[in-house]
Amino acid sequence: MIPSHDSHPSHDSHPSHDLHPSHDSHPSHDLHPSHDSHTSRPFEGKTLLVLGGKPIGSYEIVVYAKSRGARVIVTDYLPAEKSRAKQIADESWDVSTTELDTLVSLVRRHRIDGVYAGAHEISLFKALEICEQTGLPFYITRRQWEIGTDKQLFKELCRRRGLPVITDYTDRLDADPSTIPLPAIVKPVDRSSGIGITVCHTHEELLAACRFARTESIKGNIVVEKHIQGDEIAAYYTIKDGEIRMSAFADYHYNYDQKGTMPLPQVYIYPGRHLEAYRRELNDGVVALLQDQGFKNGIFVLQAFVNDDGFHIIEPAVRSPGCSIYKYTAYFNGISYSDMMVDYALTGRMGETDVNRENPLFPQPCATLSLVAKGGTVGQITGYEEAARMDGVIDAELRYGRGDTIPPRSGLRQVIMRFYLTGSDIGELRRMIDTIQSSVTVRDIRGENLLIAPFDLDRLAIYEENSESASLNITNSR
């Protein structure tokens, strides 16, 4: 263990993704299928440094890298019992991921071959900075990172490409905020996962939301946009050697019980019912934008609304999404972008996988079910283990355990567990979701229910009523 000079708890505790050992106790499918069941060990003699052992994806990164022969070190300020990836690493350091100078020195001293992080954006940016200073491979440039994390910059690039974006009111703040039409939504310009977002119905709320969003922004900058209604979708791309392929396409279904803040995701459906419209109207322009900006390797995610007026782009991401799409692409297409990113960190190439195998039209419909907390301290969780072992559960994640505190109004940090499901049709998915929601309970330290209202299963009727347009009757579509 290397002692930390400054633990920076306000940063490293920010994404409270505590993946406890119970996550391992259910049978898991092989989600690293593209490397001959790990019989080869091409990373023998190489060392990977993983920044953060607690965020989503960190554990899987360590599992994959070690299975391919790498020696893995995990660093963060947390003790091993709170940092799951540390528990299986070859070595761990108690150095906060924010201690850039210390980590650069350690990377040089220990002759580290690659640096990477899971789905935590700030830790991943620190990995980029370390790689810049040490000459190690990182999948994108600093400019490309800015494109993927600065909402205003990306919107400007979309406008130049003729891609539709949400109406922006930010420039009215200095002139006359009272002229901003309501409702409006206020966001930090450079944060993800719902952090710092407020929906405003009065101008008093708007001014308070601006102050709040600035405190949550890394740069201290914000975005004010029209709050529109519609279906939210996300398109996911894998990029290798300049080849850009859509790997998945999702419909997002939210719970709107929390007033004033970002609605919370409860169910994602794959493939989403707007996939074909997206391909016709947006896909070519998005791919051209990425090519314009020189993207050669990595991951890209685009979120948008769609309504009667068409698509409205919300924001991008250039990191592994917290919803872990690779669990589905590995299961159906034999491709895991998570594995490919580790390949790049250690070799400067995204492995030998053929990205042309990517296909967002999975042969069966899938659903990711999130159980979301209101906020509070976990007292008891029951039913998770049994639910995780159900037929049709590809994988499951338990992010908090007994005694962990979940902050209210903290966006995606309120997701306490996730289940990755697949079934023969939407009816089977509906039954699985019903069973899990009925059997899994989470109570706080007072014995009261800690979960928000369960997902309304009637919202899945749109897929059952018109499976063809919903892109769900796809057995013969590949």
C-alpha positions as CSV (number, residue, x, y, z in Angstrom):
1,M,0.0,0.0,0.0
2,I,1.2,3.5,-0.9
3,P,-0.2,6.1,1.5
4,S,-2.2,8.9,0.1
5,H,-0.9,12.5,0.6
6,D,-4.4,13.9,0.3
7,S,-7.5,11.7,0.2
8,H,-9.8,14.1,-1.4
9,P,-12.9,12.4,-0.2
10,S,-15.2,14.9,-1.7
11,H,-14.2,13.6,-5.2
12,D,-13.6,9.9,-4.8
13,S,-16.8,9.4,-2.8
14,H,-18.8,11.3,-5.5
15,P,-19.9,8.2,-7.4
16,S,-21.1,5.9,-4.7
17,H,-20.9,2.7,-6.7
18,D,-20.2,0.1,-4.0
19,L,-20.2,-3.2,-5.8
20,H,-20.3,-5.7,-3.0
21,P,-19.2,-9.3,-3.1
22,S,-22.9,-10.4,-3.4
23,H,-22.6,-9.3,-7.1
24,D,-20.4,-12.3,-7.7
25,S,-22.7,-14.9,-6.2
26,H,-25.0,-15.4,-9.2
27,P,-24.0,-17.3,-12.3
28,S,-22.6,-14.9,-14.9
29,H,-22.4,-15.4,-18.7
30,D,-19.0,-15.0,-20.4
31,L,-19.0,-11.3,-21.1
32,H,-15.4,-11.4,-22.6
33,P,-16.1,-13.7,-25.5
34,S,-13.9,-12.4,-28.2
35,H,-10.6,-13.8,-27.1
36,D,-10.8,-17.6,-27.2
37,S,-11.9,-17.9,-23.6
38,H,-8.7,-16.2,-22.4
39,T,-6.5,-19.0,-23.4
40,S,-3.9,-16.5,-24.8
41,R,-2.1,-14.1,-22.5
42,P,-0.8,-11.3,-24.7
43,F,-0.4,-8.9,-21.8
44,E,2.1,-11.1,-20.0
45,G,4.8,-8.8,-18.5
46,K,2.7,-5.7,-18.8
47,T,1.2,-3.7,-15.9
48,L,-2.1,-1.8,-16.0
49,L,-3.0,0.9,-13.5
50,V,-6.7,1.3,-12.9
51,L,-7.9,4.6,-11.4
52,G,-10.7,3.9,-8.9
53,G,-11.8,0.5,-7.7
54,K,-15.4,1.5,-6.9
55,P,-17.0,3.0,-10.0
56,I,-18.9,0.9,-12.5
57,G,-16.8,-1.2,-14.8
58,S,-13.6,-1.2,-12.6
59,Y,-14.0,-4.7,-11.4
60,E,-14.6,-6.1,-14.9
61,I,-11.5,-4.2,-16.2
62,V,-9.3,-5.9,-13.6
63,V,-10.9,-9.4,-14.3
64,Y,-10.2,-9.0,-18.1
65,A,-6.7,-7.6,-17.8
66,K,-5.6,-10.3,-15.4
67,S,-7.1,-13.0,-17.5
68,R,-5.0,-11.8,-20.4
69,G,-1.8,-12.0,-18.4
70,A,-1.4,-8.4,-17.2
71,R,-0.4,-7.4,-13.7
72,V,-3.0,-4.9,-12.3
73,I,-2.7,-2.2,-9.8
74,V,-5.8,-0.3,-8.5
75,T,-5.5,3.1,-6.8
76,D,-8.0,5.3,-4.9
77,Y,-8.2,6.7,-1.4
78,L,-10.7,4.0,-0.2
79,P,-10.0,0.9,1.9
80,A,-10.2,-2.4,0.1
81,E,-13.5,-3.3,1.6
82,K,-15.0,-0.2,0.0
83,S,-13.1,-0.6,-3.3
84,R,-14.2,-3.8,-4.9
85,A,-11.6,-3.9,-7.7
86,K,-8.8,-3.5,-5.1
87,Q,-9.9,-6.9,-3.7
88,I,-8.8,-8.8,-6.8
89,A,-5.9,-6.6,-8.0
90,D,-2.3,-7.8,-7.8
91,E,-1.5,-4.6,-5.9
92,S,-3.3,-1.6,-4.6
93,W,-2.3,2.0,-3.7
94,D,-4.1,4.3,-1.3
95,V,-3.6,7.3,-3.6
96,S,-6.5,9.4,-4.6
97,T,-7.2,9.5,-8.3
98,T,-7.0,13.3,-8.1
99,E,-3.4,13.3,-7.1
100,L,-2.0,13.8,-10.6
101,D,1.6,14.7,-9.8
102,T,2.0,11.7,-7.4
103,L,0.4,9.3,-9.8
104,V,2.6,10.5,-12.7
105,S,5.7,9.9,-10.5
106,L,4.5,6.4,-9.5
107,V,3.7,5.5,-13.1
108,R,7.2,6.4,-14.2
109,R,8.8,4.7,-11.1
110,H,6.9,1.5,-11.5
111,R,7.2,1.4,-15.3
112,I,3.4,1.2,-15.8
113,D,2.4,0.2,-19.3
114,G,-1.2,1.5,-19.4
115,V,-3.6,3.6,-17.4
116,Y,-7.4,3.4,-17.6
117,A,-10.5,3.9,-15.5
118,G,-14.1,2.7,-15.5
119,A,-17.2,4.8,-16.0
120,H,-16.2,7.6,-13.7
121,E,-15.6,10.7,-15.9
122,I,-13.3,12.6,-13.6
123,S,-11.0,9.6,-13.0
124,L,-11.0,8.9,-16.7
125,F,-9.9,12.4,-17.4
126,K,-7.1,12.0,-14.9
127,A,-6.0,8.9,-16.8
128,L,-5.9,11.0,-20.0
129,E,-3.7,13.6,-18.2
130,I,-1.3,10.9,-16.8
131,C,-1.0,9.4,-20.3
132,E,-0.3,12.8,-21.8
133,Q,2.6,13.4,-19.3
134,T,4.1,9.9,-19.5
135,G,3.6,9.1,-23.2
136,L,1.3,6.2,-22.6
137,P,-1.5,5.4,-25.1
138,F,-4.9,7.0,-24.5
139,Y,-7.8,6.3,-26.9
140,I,-8.7,10.0,-27.6
141,T,-7.0,13.4,-27.7
142,R,-7.7,16.2,-25.2
143,R,-9.7,18.0,-27.9
144,Q,-11.8,15.0,-28.5
145,W,-12.4,14.7,-24.8
146,E,-13.6,18.3,-24.7
147,I,-16.0,17.5,-27.6
148,G,-17.5,14.6,-25.6
149,T,-17.8,16.5,-22.3
150,D,-18.6,20.1,-23.1
151,K,-22.3,20.3,-24.0
152,Q,-22.0,23.8,-25.6
153,L,-19.0,22.9,-27.7
154,F,-20.7,19.7,-29.0
155,K,-23.9,21.6,-29.8
156,E,-22.0,24.1,-31.9
157,L,-20.4,21.3,-33.8
158,C,-23.8,19.8,-34.4
159,R,-25.1,23.1,-35.7
160,R,-22.3,23.3,-38.2
161,R,-23.2,19.8,-39.4
162,G,-26.9,20.6,-39.6
163,L,-27.8,18.3,-36.8
164,P,-30.8,19.2,-34.7
165,V,-30.1,20.4,-31.1
166,I,-32.3,21.6,-28.3
167,T,-33.1,25.3,-28.2
168,D,-30.5,27.1,-26.0
169,Y,-31.2,30.1,-23.8
170,T,-27.8,30.4,-22.0
171,D,-27.0,33.7,-23.7
172,R,-30.1,35.3,-22.2
173,L,-28.8,34.9,-18.6
174,D,-26.6,38.0,-18.7
175,A,-29.1,40.1,-20.7
176,D,-32.4,39.4,-19.1
177,P,-33.2,36.0,-17.4
178,S,-36.8,36.9,-17.2
179,T,-37.1,36.5,-21.0
180,I,-36.2,32.8,-20.8
181,P,-39.3,30.8,-21.7
182,L,-40.4,28.3,-19.0
183,P,-40.2,25.4,-18.3
184,A,-36.4,25.4,-18.8
185,I,-33.7,23.0,-17.8
186,V,-30.4,24.0,-16.2
187,K,-27.3,21.9,-16.4
188,P,-23.6,22.1,-15.7
189,V,-21.8,22.3,-19.0
190,D,-19.4,19.5,-18.3
191,R,-21.1,16.9,-16.0
192,S,-22.9,13.7,-16.7
193,S,-25.1,11.2,-14.9
194,G,-27.7,13.8,-14.0
195,I,-25.4,15.7,-11.7
196,G,-26.5,19.3,-11.1
197,I,-29.6,19.3,-13.3
198,T,-32.8,21.1,-12.4
199,V,-36.1,21.6,-14.2
200,C,-37.4,25.1,-13.6
201,H,-41.0,26.3,-13.7
202,T,-40.4,29.8,-12.3
203,H,-37.7,32.4,-12.8
204,E,-36.8,32.2,-9.1
205,E,-36.2,28.5,-9.5
206,L,-34.1,29.2,-12.6
207,L,-31.8,31.6,-10.8
208,A,-31.3,29.2,-7.9
209,A,-30.7,26.3,-10.4
210,C,-28.0,28.4,-12.1
211,R,-26.2,28.9,-8.9
212,F,-26.5,25.2,-8.0
213,A,-25.3,24.0,-11.5
214,R,-22.3,26.3,-11.4
215,T,-21.2,24.7,-8.1
216,E,-21.4,21.3,-9.7
217,S,-19.6,22.2,-12.9
218,I,-15.9,21.6,-13.1
219,K,-15.4,24.7,-15.2
220,G,-18.1,26.7,-13.4
221,N,-20.1,27.0,-16.6
222,I,-23.8,26.1,-17.2
223,V,-26.3,25.5,-20.0
224,V,-29.9,26.7,-20.0
225,E,-32.2,24.9,-22.5
226,K,-35.8,24.6,-23.5
227,H,-37.4,21.7,-21.5
228,I,-39.0,19.6,-24.1
229,Q,-41.2,16.5,-24.0
230,G,-40.6,13.4,-25.9
231,D,-39.1,9.9,-25.9
232,E,-35.4,9.8,-24.9
233,I,-33.1,7.6,-26.9
234,A,-29.4,6.8,-26.9
235,A,-27.2,5.5,-29.7
236,Y,-23.9,3.8,-28.8
237,Y,-20.9,3.5,-31.1
238,T,-17.7,1.5,-31.1
239,I,-14.8,3.0,-33.0
240,K,-11.7,1.1,-34.1
241,D,-9.0,2.3,-36.5
242,G,-11.4,4.9,-37.9
243,E,-14.3,2.5,-38.4
244,I,-17.4,3.8,-36.6
245,R,-20.2,1.2,-36.0
246,M,-23.4,1.6,-34.0
247,S,-23.4,-1.1,-31.4
248,A,-26.7,-0.6,-29.5
249,F,-29.7,1.7,-29.5
250,A,-31.9,2.2,-26.5
251,D,-35.2,3.7,-25.4
252,Y,-35.0,5.3,-22.0
253,H,-38.0,5.1,-19.6
254,Y,-37.9,7.4,-16.6
255,N,-39.7,7.9,-13.4
256,Y,-40.8,11.5,-12.9
257,D,-41.8,11.3,-9.2
258,Q,-38.8,13.5,-8.1
259,K,-40.0,17.0,-8.9
260,G,-37.5,19.7,-10.0
261,T,-34.6,17.5,-10.8
262,M,-33.6,15.1,-13.6
263,P,-36.0,12.2,-13.9
264,L,-34.6,8.9,-12.9
265,P,-34.1,6.0,-15.3
266,Q,-35.9,2.8,-14.5
267,V,-35.9,0.8,-17.7
268,Y,-33.9,0.9,-20.9
269,I,-35.2,-1.2,-23.8
270,Y,-33.0,-2.5,-26.6
271,P,-33.3,-2.2,-29.5
272,G,-35.3,1.1,-29.2
273,R,-38.4,1.6,-31.3
274,H,-36.9,4.7,-33.0
275,L,-33.9,2.9,-34.4
276,E,-34.8,3.0,-38.1
277,A,-35.8,6.7,-37.9
278,Y,-32.5,7.5,-36.3
279,R,-30.6,5.6,-39.0
280,R,-32.5,7.6,-41.7
281,E,-32.3,11.0,-40.1
282,L,-29.2,11.3,-37.8
283,N,-26.8,8.4,-38.1
284,D,-24.9,9.5,-41.2
285,G,-24.5,13.1,-39.8
286,V,-23.3,11.8,-36.5
287,V,-20.7,9.5,-38.1
288,A,-19.5,12.4,-40.3
289,L,-19.1,14.7,-37.3
290,L,-16.9,12.1,-35.6
291,Q,-14.9,11.7,-38.7
292,D,-14.5,15.5,-39.1
293,Q,-13.1,15.6,-35.5
294,G,-10.6,12.8,-36.2
295,F,-12.1,10.1,-33.9
296,K,-10.1,6.9,-34.6
297,N,-10.7,4.7,-31.5
298,G,-12.9,4.4,-28.5
299,I,-16.6,4.8,-27.6
300,F,-19.2,7.4,-28.4
301,V,-22.7,7.8,-27.0
302,L,-25.3,10.2,-28.3
303,Q,-28.5,11.0,-26.3
304,A,-31.5,12.7,-27.8
305,F,-35.2,13.3,-27.5
306,V,-37.6,12.4,-30.3
307,N,-41.2,13.8,-30.6
308,D,-43.5,14.9,-33.4
309,D,-41.0,17.6,-34.4
310,G,-38.2,15.0,-34.9
311,F,-35.0,14.4,-33.0
312,H,-33.4,16.9,-30.6
313,I,-29.8,16.1,-29.6
314,I,-29.1,16.4,-25.9
315,E,-25.5,15.6,-25.3
316,P,-22.6,13.2,-26.1
317,A,-20.2,11.0,-24.1
318,V,-16.8,9.6,-25.0
319,R,-16.5,7.1,-22.1
320,S,-17.9,3.8,-21.2
321,P,-21.5,4.5,-20.2
322,G,-22.7,3.6,-16.7
323,C,-25.4,1.4,-18.2
324,S,-22.7,-1.1,-19.3
325,I,-23.9,-1.7,-22.9
326,Y,-21.0,-4.1,-23.4
327,K,-22.9,-6.8,-21.4
328,Y,-25.4,-7.0,-24.3
329,T,-22.9,-6.6,-27.2
330,A,-20.6,-9.3,-25.7
331,Y,-23.6,-11.6,-25.2
332,F,-25.1,-11.2,-28.7
333,N,-22.3,-9.9,-31.0
334,G,-19.2,-11.3,-29.3
335,I,-17.8,-7.8,-28.8
336,S,-17.0,-6.0,-25.6
337,Y,-15.8,-2.4,-25.9
338,S,-14.7,-2.5,-22.3
339,D,-12.2,-5.2,-23.2
340,M,-11.2,-3.3,-26.3
341,M,-10.4,-0.2,-24.2
342,V,-8.1,-2.2,-22.0
343,D,-6.4,-3.6,-25.1
344,Y,-5.8,0.0,-26.2
345,A,-4.5,1.1,-22.8
346,L,-1.9,-1.6,-22.9
347,T,-1.0,-1.9,-26.6
348,G,-2.2,1.3,-28.4
349,R,-4.7,-0.8,-30.4
350,M,-8.3,-1.8,-29.9
351,G,-7.4,-5.5,-30.1
352,E,-8.2,-7.9,-33.0
353,T,-12.0,-7.7,-32.8
354,D,-13.8,-7.0,-36.1
355,V,-16.2,-4.1,-35.3
356,N,-18.3,-5.0,-38.4
357,R,-19.8,-7.6,-36.1
358,E,-21.5,-4.8,-34.2
359,N,-25.3,-4.8,-34.8
360,P,-27.8,-2.9,-32.7
361,L,-30.6,-5.2,-33.8
362,F,-30.1,-7.8,-31.1
363,P,-31.8,-11.2,-31.9
364,Q,-33.9,-10.9,-28.7
365,P,-35.3,-7.8,-27.0
366,C,-33.4,-6.7,-23.9
367,A,-34.2,-4.5,-20.9
368,T,-32.1,-3.0,-18.2
369,L,-34.0,-2.6,-15.0
370,S,-32.8,-0.1,-12.4
371,L,-34.1,-0.1,-8.8
372,V,-33.7,3.5,-7.7
373,A,-33.5,4.9,-4.1
374,K,-35.2,8.0,-2.8
375,G,-32.1,8.8,-0.7
376,G,-31.1,7.6,2.7
377,T,-29.1,4.9,4.5
378,V,-29.5,1.3,3.5
379,G,-30.6,-0.9,6.3
380,Q,-31.6,-4.2,4.6
381,I,-31.7,-5.6,1.1
382,T,-33.7,-8.8,0.4
383,G,-34.4,-10.8,-2.8
384,Y,-31.4,-9.5,-4.8
385,E,-29.5,-12.8,-4.9
386,E,-32.6,-14.8,-6.0
387,A,-33.5,-12.2,-8.7
388,A,-29.9,-12.2,-10.0
389,R,-30.1,-16.0,-10.6
390,M,-33.3,-15.9,-12.6
391,D,-33.4,-17.3,-16.2
392,G,-32.9,-14.4,-18.6
393,V,-30.7,-12.3,-16.3
394,I,-27.4,-11.8,-18.3
395,D,-25.8,-10.0,-15.3
396,A,-26.7,-7.9,-12.3
397,E,-25.0,-5.2,-10.2
398,L,-25.5,-4.3,-6.6
399,R,-24.0,-0.9,-6.1
400,Y,-24.8,-0.3,-2.4
401,G,-24.8,-2.4,0.8
402,R,-26.0,-2.2,4.3
403,G,-24.9,1.0,6.0
404,D,-24.2,2.9,2.8
405,T,-25.8,6.3,2.4
406,I,-27.4,7.3,-0.9
407,P,-27.8,11.1,-1.3
408,P,-31.2,12.3,-2.5
409,R,-31.5,14.2,-5.7
410,S,-28.1,12.9,-6.9
411,G,-29.1,11.7,-10.3
412,L,-27.8,8.3,-11.4
413,R,-26.0,7.9,-8.0
414,Q,-29.5,6.9,-6.7
415,V,-29.5,3.7,-8.7
416,I,-29.0,1.0,-6.1
417,M,-29.0,-2.1,-8.3
418,R,-29.4,-3.0,-12.0
419,F,-30.5,-6.2,-13.8
420,Y,-29.6,-6.9,-17.4
421,L,-32.4,-8.9,-19.0
422,T,-33.2,-10.7,-22.2
423,G,-36.3,-12.6,-23.3
424,S,-38.0,-14.1,-26.3
425,D,-40.4,-11.1,-26.5
426,I,-41.5,-8.0,-24.7
427,G,-44.1,-10.0,-22.8
428,E,-41.4,-12.1,-21.2
429,L,-39.4,-9.1,-20.3
430,R,-42.5,-7.6,-18.7
431,R,-43.0,-10.7,-16.6
432,M,-39.3,-10.6,-15.5
433,I,-39.5,-7.0,-14.5
434,D,-42.7,-7.6,-12.5
435,T,-41.1,-10.6,-10.7
436,I,-38.0,-8.6,-9.7
437,Q,-39.9,-5.5,-8.6
438,S,-42.3,-7.7,-6.6
439,S,-39.6,-9.7,-4.9
440,V,-36.7,-7.3,-4.2
441,T,-37.0,-5.0,-1.2
442,V,-34.7,-2.3,0.1
443,R,-35.3,-0.7,3.5
444,D,-33.6,2.1,5.3
445,I,-32.3,2.0,8.9
446,R,-35.8,2.8,10.2
447,G,-37.3,-0.1,8.3
448,E,-39.0,2.0,5.7
449,N,-39.1,1.4,2.0
450,L,-36.1,3.2,0.4
451,L,-37.1,2.7,-3.3
452,I,-39.1,5.1,-5.5
453,A,-42.3,3.8,-7.0
454,P,-41.9,0.7,-9.2
455,F,-41.8,1.0,-13.0
456,D,-45.2,1.1,-14.5
457,L,-45.4,-2.0,-16.7
458,D,-48.2,-0.6,-18.8
459,R,-45.7,1.7,-20.4
460,L,-44.4,-1.3,-22.3
461,A,-47.7,-1.7,-24.1
462,I,-46.3,0.5,-27.0
463,Y,-44.0,-2.4,-27.8
464,E,-46.6,-5.1,-27.5
465,E,-49.2,-3.2,-29.6
466,N,-46.8,-2.5,-32.6
467,S,-43.8,-4.8,-32.3
468,E,-42.9,-4.3,-36.0
469,S,-42.4,-0.5,-35.7
470,A,-40.9,-1.0,-32.2
471,S,-38.1,-3.0,-33.9
472,L,-38.7,-5.8,-31.4
473,N,-39.9,-8.6,-33.7
474,I,-36.5,-9.0,-35.2
475,T,-35.6,-12.7,-35.2
476,N,-35.2,-12.6,-38.9
477,S,-33.8,-9.1,-39.2
478,R,-30.1,-9.8,-39.0
